[in-house]
């Protein structure tokens, strides 16, 4: 399956760990609305494209709460803001 854009409406979400779920498609920019997010783990999937800038901005806005951002950025997802690439 894909990552539902509706996850971006879960305003109190602090951790989103979707690693190893065989997800496909792109990472929705709506995840950038998760202003309380501290950890986002998307590695070990089949995602493609680039990490949305709205998600990368979570690393620096609101005091940079997003301290852990992991993806398959070595071969599948272009991500200049990831803290861990697999």
N, C-alpha and C positions, 0 to 999 in steps of 0.2 A: 504494500500500500504506500501511500504518500503521507507526508506530514500535513495534517489539517491546518489551514490558516486560522481556523477558529481558536486554536490554542493561544493565539495572541490576545484573546479576550480574557484569559485567566489572570487577572491583574495582581493577584496575591501570590502567584507561583514564584517560588524561590529556586527550585531545582527541576530540571527537565532532562531526564536520562533516557534517551531513545537508542542507545547503542545496541548493535547486534540484532536489529529487527528486520533486516532485509528491506528497508525503506528505499523507494525509488523517487525520482523527480528532483525538483529543486527545493531549496530551503525557503519557506515563505517569509517575506519581509515583515509580515505581521508579528513575527516573534520579537521584533524590535520594540514592540509596545510593552513587553514584559519588564517594566522598569525596576522590579524588585528581584529580578533573576540574578542568582549568584553563580550557578553552574549550568552549562548546557553541553551535553555529551551526545554527539551525533555520529561517532565513529562506528566502524564495522557495519556499514550500510552500503547501498548502491546509489547514493545521492550524486547529483551532478550540478554543474554551474558554479556560481560564486557565492560566498557568504554575503548575504545582503548587508549593505552599509548600515542599515538601521540596527542590525544585530551587532555589528562591530562597534557602533557608537555606544552600546551598553557598557563597553569596557572603559569608557572615559566619562560618560555622563552620570549624573546622580552619585558622584563620588566614586565611580568605577566599581559598582557592586559586582558586576560580572567578572569574577576572578578566574573562572575556569571555563574555557571554550575549546572543546575538542571536536575534531572532524577528520575525515579521510582526506586531508589536504595534501598529502604527498602525491596522490595519483588521481583523485576524483573531484574534489571541491577546491576551488581557488580561495585561499583564505590568508590574508595578510595579518589578520588580527587574532588568529587562533593561538592559544597557549600550549596546545598539544596537537601534533599532526601524526596521523597513523597511515 
